[in-house]
Amino acid sequence: MDQPILASAIALSATTSLSVGTAAVLLRAYAPFSVAQQFSVLFQQFPGRFAAGIARALPSEPLGSTLCDGRAEDELPHFNQKVKELVDLFTGNSIAASCLHNGELATCVNHLWLCGMSRESACFAGQNSLKFAFHGHFANVARANGKSISPADELFDVYRASFRPTEHISRPYTAIAYYGCVGHNKKSAQQKWNGYFQDMKPENPDFLLGASEVREWREAVYFQTSVDELIVRLPTGSEQCSLESYEMFANEAGLGDV
């Protein structure tokens, strides 16, 4: 679904304890006040369960140019200003903030995530006291296309070094997202992954694991990055197969039921 806030609302309404987030709302294409309005509804209706992720990318063409009125694609200062406006709307440092709430949403700023893959994004997130999420899968796809992307641990170091604590968020907080599959062995994991793409050429997965390899892989990611949250997506050719993969991952990682 191309509307992550709407998708989050549907998922939150259909569950009672699941944490749901956007990964991510492409803020350059929207007005900060409009995004803040929608975020605030979910923050208030589902306290503690919604994580608001924002990113600098644009929707694919031709939608991207249409939403951004044909402006040049790389407008980092423009995006940074939008992020600051969004944060100010929640912390009350904006005249328009009173239209959203009476101060009770100020602590929700610690549920705002900046999703990025560059040193600039990592530094900006830290300087503006935001949580920082590194999309490992998109980074690997970018590397495969010849782009230079710093490893997650280096970006996290940049983020932590630039982080400015506030009354709402006292320490840097990181997440990393990977896509892959888990099976009884690597061969079955590969089959599940290929099944997701059907007639399309499969992307390269970030991991293909036999069940017995899950715990070691997970521990290695935490050791290498010191990340706070590891997010995995396990797409397969069917919902039932995906659920089985998530259950297998959770059980082998010692996470309990999913």
N, C-alpha and C positions, 0 to 999 in steps of 0.2 A: 504494500500500500504506500502511495506517494504522499500521504498526509500523516506524518508520525504522531501529531498531537491527537488527531481523531482516532488513530489506531490504538494509542495509549489509553484513551478514554474508554474505548470498547473493552480492552483487556482488563482494565481496572474495575469496570462495572461488572464484569463476568466472574471476578474472583474476589476473595476476601482477605488474602494475606500476601499474594504475590506482589513483589516489587517490580515496577514497570518504568521504562524510561525511553526517551527519544534519542536516537543515535544516527542522525541528529537533525534538528531543525536548521535549515540553511538560512541563517539570519540575514544574509545580504539581500535576499529576495523579498524580505518582509519588513514591515514597520515594527520597531521594538515595542511600541505600546500595544499593538494588536497581539503580538506574541505574548507579552506580559499578561494581557487579559486572559488569554487561553491557559497559560501556565497557572495563573492564580486560581482559576476555577478548579483545576486538578489538585493543586496544593491544598486547597480548602476542603474539597470533597473527599480526598484520599490522603489525609495527613501521614507523612512518613513513608508513603509507598510510591511516590512519583519522583523520578529523577529527570531533570530538564537538561538535555544535551543540546548544545548548539555548535555549529561548524561554519567555516568560511566558504566551503565549496558552493557552486551554483548547481541548480537542477540541470539535467541534460538539455541540449538544444532541441527545438527552438524555444523551449519554455524559459530557459535561463535568461536569454536576451530580452524576452518579452517582459518578464517580471522585473528585470533591472533596467528597463527602458534603454537597452542597447549600450549601456555604459561599458567601459573597458573592463575586462574580466578580472584583472589583478588590481584591486583597490583595497589594499591592506588597511590604510588609515581610515577609510570609510567604514570598513567592517569593525575595526577596533572601537570607533566612536559609537557604533550601534550597540556593541557589547556593553560599553560603559553606560549608555542610556538605559539598557535593560536592567543592569545591576542597580542603577540609581532608582528605578521604578520600584524595586523591592525593598531597598534600604531606606527609602523615604527622602533621598537627596534629589528629588525632582518634584516640581510643582504638580505634575500630572499624577504623582504617586497617590495622592488623596482620592483620586477617582477609582483606584483599584482596591485600596484597603486603608485602614486606619492605623497602620503600624504593625498589625498582628502578623504580617507576612515577612517581616524583616529577616527572621531566622531562616526563611526558606531559601535565602541566597546560598546557604550551604548545600542546597540540592541542585545548584546550577553547575553544569559541567561544560568545559570547553573541550571539544573533540578536535584533535589535530595531529599532524605528523611532522611538523617543522620546529626548528629551534625558536623561530619567532613566536609560534603559537604557544610553545611551552613557557617561554619567558613572559609573554603577555598574560597567560593564565596565572602564573605566580604573582606577578606585579599587581594583578587585580583581584587576588585572593579567591580565585575560582578553583574548583577541582579540575584535574586534567586527565583526559582519557586519550590513550594512544590506540588508534585502530590498526592493529597489527596486520590484519588481512589486507586492507587497502594499501598499506605500506609495502607489503610483499608484492602486490599487483603492480604498484608503481615502480618498484625495483626491477621487476621483470620487463617493464617497458622502458628501461634505461634511465630512470630518474634516480637521483641520489637522495636517499632517505636515511637519516641517522638512526642507529639502533635505539630501541626503547629505553635501555638503561641510561644512555647518554642524554636523551631528552628529559628523562625523569630527573637526572642530576641538574640540568639547566633549570627545570621547573622548581625543584626544591631550593636551589640556591637563590632564586629570585622571589620566592614566596614571601608575602607580607601578611602576617597574622592579623585578624580583626576580632572584634567581640563575637562575631557570628561563626567564624571558622578559625580555629587556633593553630592548625598545622596543615602542611601540604597533604593532599590526598590524591592517589593515582589509581587508574584502571587501565587494563589492556584487553583488547578483544581479538580473538582468533577464531577462524572458521576451520572445521575439519570434520572427521568422522571417527567413530569408535566401533569396532566389531569384535568378534571373538578372536580374530587375528587380523593382521594388516590387509590380507587379501579381501576379507569380507568388508573391512572398512573402505577399501578402494571401490568395491562394488556398490556400496551404499552411496558413496560420493558421486560416482558416475551416474547412478540412478537419478540423482537430483537434477542433473543437467539434461537427461533424456537425449534428445537429438542434437543438442548444442555441444560445442566443444567444451569439455570440462575445464574450469579454472584450476590452477595449482592450489591444492589445499595447504593450510599452514601446518597441519598435522594429520597423520593417519596412524591410528594406534590400535593395537590389540589390547584387549581388556587388561592384561597383566602389565601393560606399559603405562597405564594412565597415571598412577600415583607418582611414579618416577618423573614423568614428563611434567606434571603439575608442580612438583617440588622444585624441578629445575627452573621453571619459569619464575617462581617466587624467589629463588636463590639469585638468579641472574639480574632481576629487575627490582627486587624489594617492593613489588607492587602491592597495593592494598586490596584491589579486587581484580580477579581474573574472570573475564566473560568469554564463554565459549558458545559458538553456534554450531549445531550439528545437523546440517540440512541433509535430507535423504529423499528418496522418491515417494515416500508416503508418510502421513502423520504418525501412523502406528510404528513404523520403522524408526522415525525420529525420536518418538517417546522411548522406545527400547534403548536407543543410543544414549539418551540423556540419563535414563535409569542406570545403564551400565557404567557411564562415566561417574555418576554420583556414588554408586555403590563401591566402585573400585577406588575412588578418591577418598572414601570415608566420609561422605557428606550426608549420608542418610537418604531418606525418601525424597523424591521430586514430585 
